Amino acid sequence: MRKLLAVLIVPLLIVGCAATPGETPGMPSAPSQTSVPTEPATSVTIGMSYIPNIQFAPFYVAQTKGYFDSVGVPVELRHHGAQEGLFTAIGTGQEQFVIAGGDEALLAREQGVNLVAVGGYYQQYPVRIIAPTANGINTLDDLRGKRIGIPGRYGENWFSLLVALNAAGLQETDVDIMEIGYTYAAALSTDKVDAVVGFVNNDFVQFQLAGMDVVALPLTREGNPPLVGASILTTEEFLAENPELTRKVVTAIVDGIEDAFTNPNAAVEISAAFVPTLSAPEAARAAKATLAATLEIMARSGSCEMTPDPCPVDDECTSVCTSIVRMFGMLDIAEWREMASFLLSVKVLTQEVDVNKAMTNVLG
């Protein structure tokens, strides 16, 4: 399948789901060794966080429809256990790829795991500040003095709160940061917190399905936050030993994304074989909503396809934009440089990062 897909619109179906890629139920642990010797791979294991979930539908589609067959070696999809560190298995060679946040990958590199991003999974950062509308939090400025719930001071939720506070000109002491684990719904419904830092394709949709009237505030006033979301990661050693196989794995994943983007209802049906809880009608409805929200952040809008004849968008001519070219699987080095600079500025990282070693677009 081609890497650029023209799509008129994705059916906006509306969510509920469990672990988001990169969402870590505990401090990510990094193995002490810095590398694992590799040799040309005879099989590939792709790690996905914690439990089978509709947010991994592109992988289930790729497995079911045979896209992974083109890799040339067996491909296994492996969900981590709830107590397993995010990068433990890839650091010890049990996995060859893992799906996790680019921000988490940079921190893991500093801790000794030579991760390199070889493709994008989420093209837009998924975290938002989520609050009941009744709490009067309509802008980032309104966070001053508020109780903000996060799982803990680690991972994408924590990095996102740092971005939001920075954008609002606030210090950590200007808000009441409460570590509440993954009890978001209970914490909001019982007024334990005023807002939470959650995922727009997970927490926000769950709240909506539960009938809660909530808002989701972007982490910055304009533009994208200086963070990179879920990415396709491998190790420097594996990439060096298996460059063509790596390209084929990323290609198959992108094919699965494109297929799910084009056929979301079919992707939900396929996922039911991997996610046992989808058998119930209500669960299937929630899964469709979750997948729709997830697909929205998987696509990066590129150039506009014009008809009848292409012409510059800002020119007065008869051409009409009929669809947006959606770009899947790509990484933007400028975004990675901005992320590395921000994480260093807020002391998540303690030393400068060579971004050229941390990411590469294997698809070209």
Disulfide bonds with the S-S distance in Angstrom:
Cys304-Cys321 1.90
Cys311-Cys317 2.01
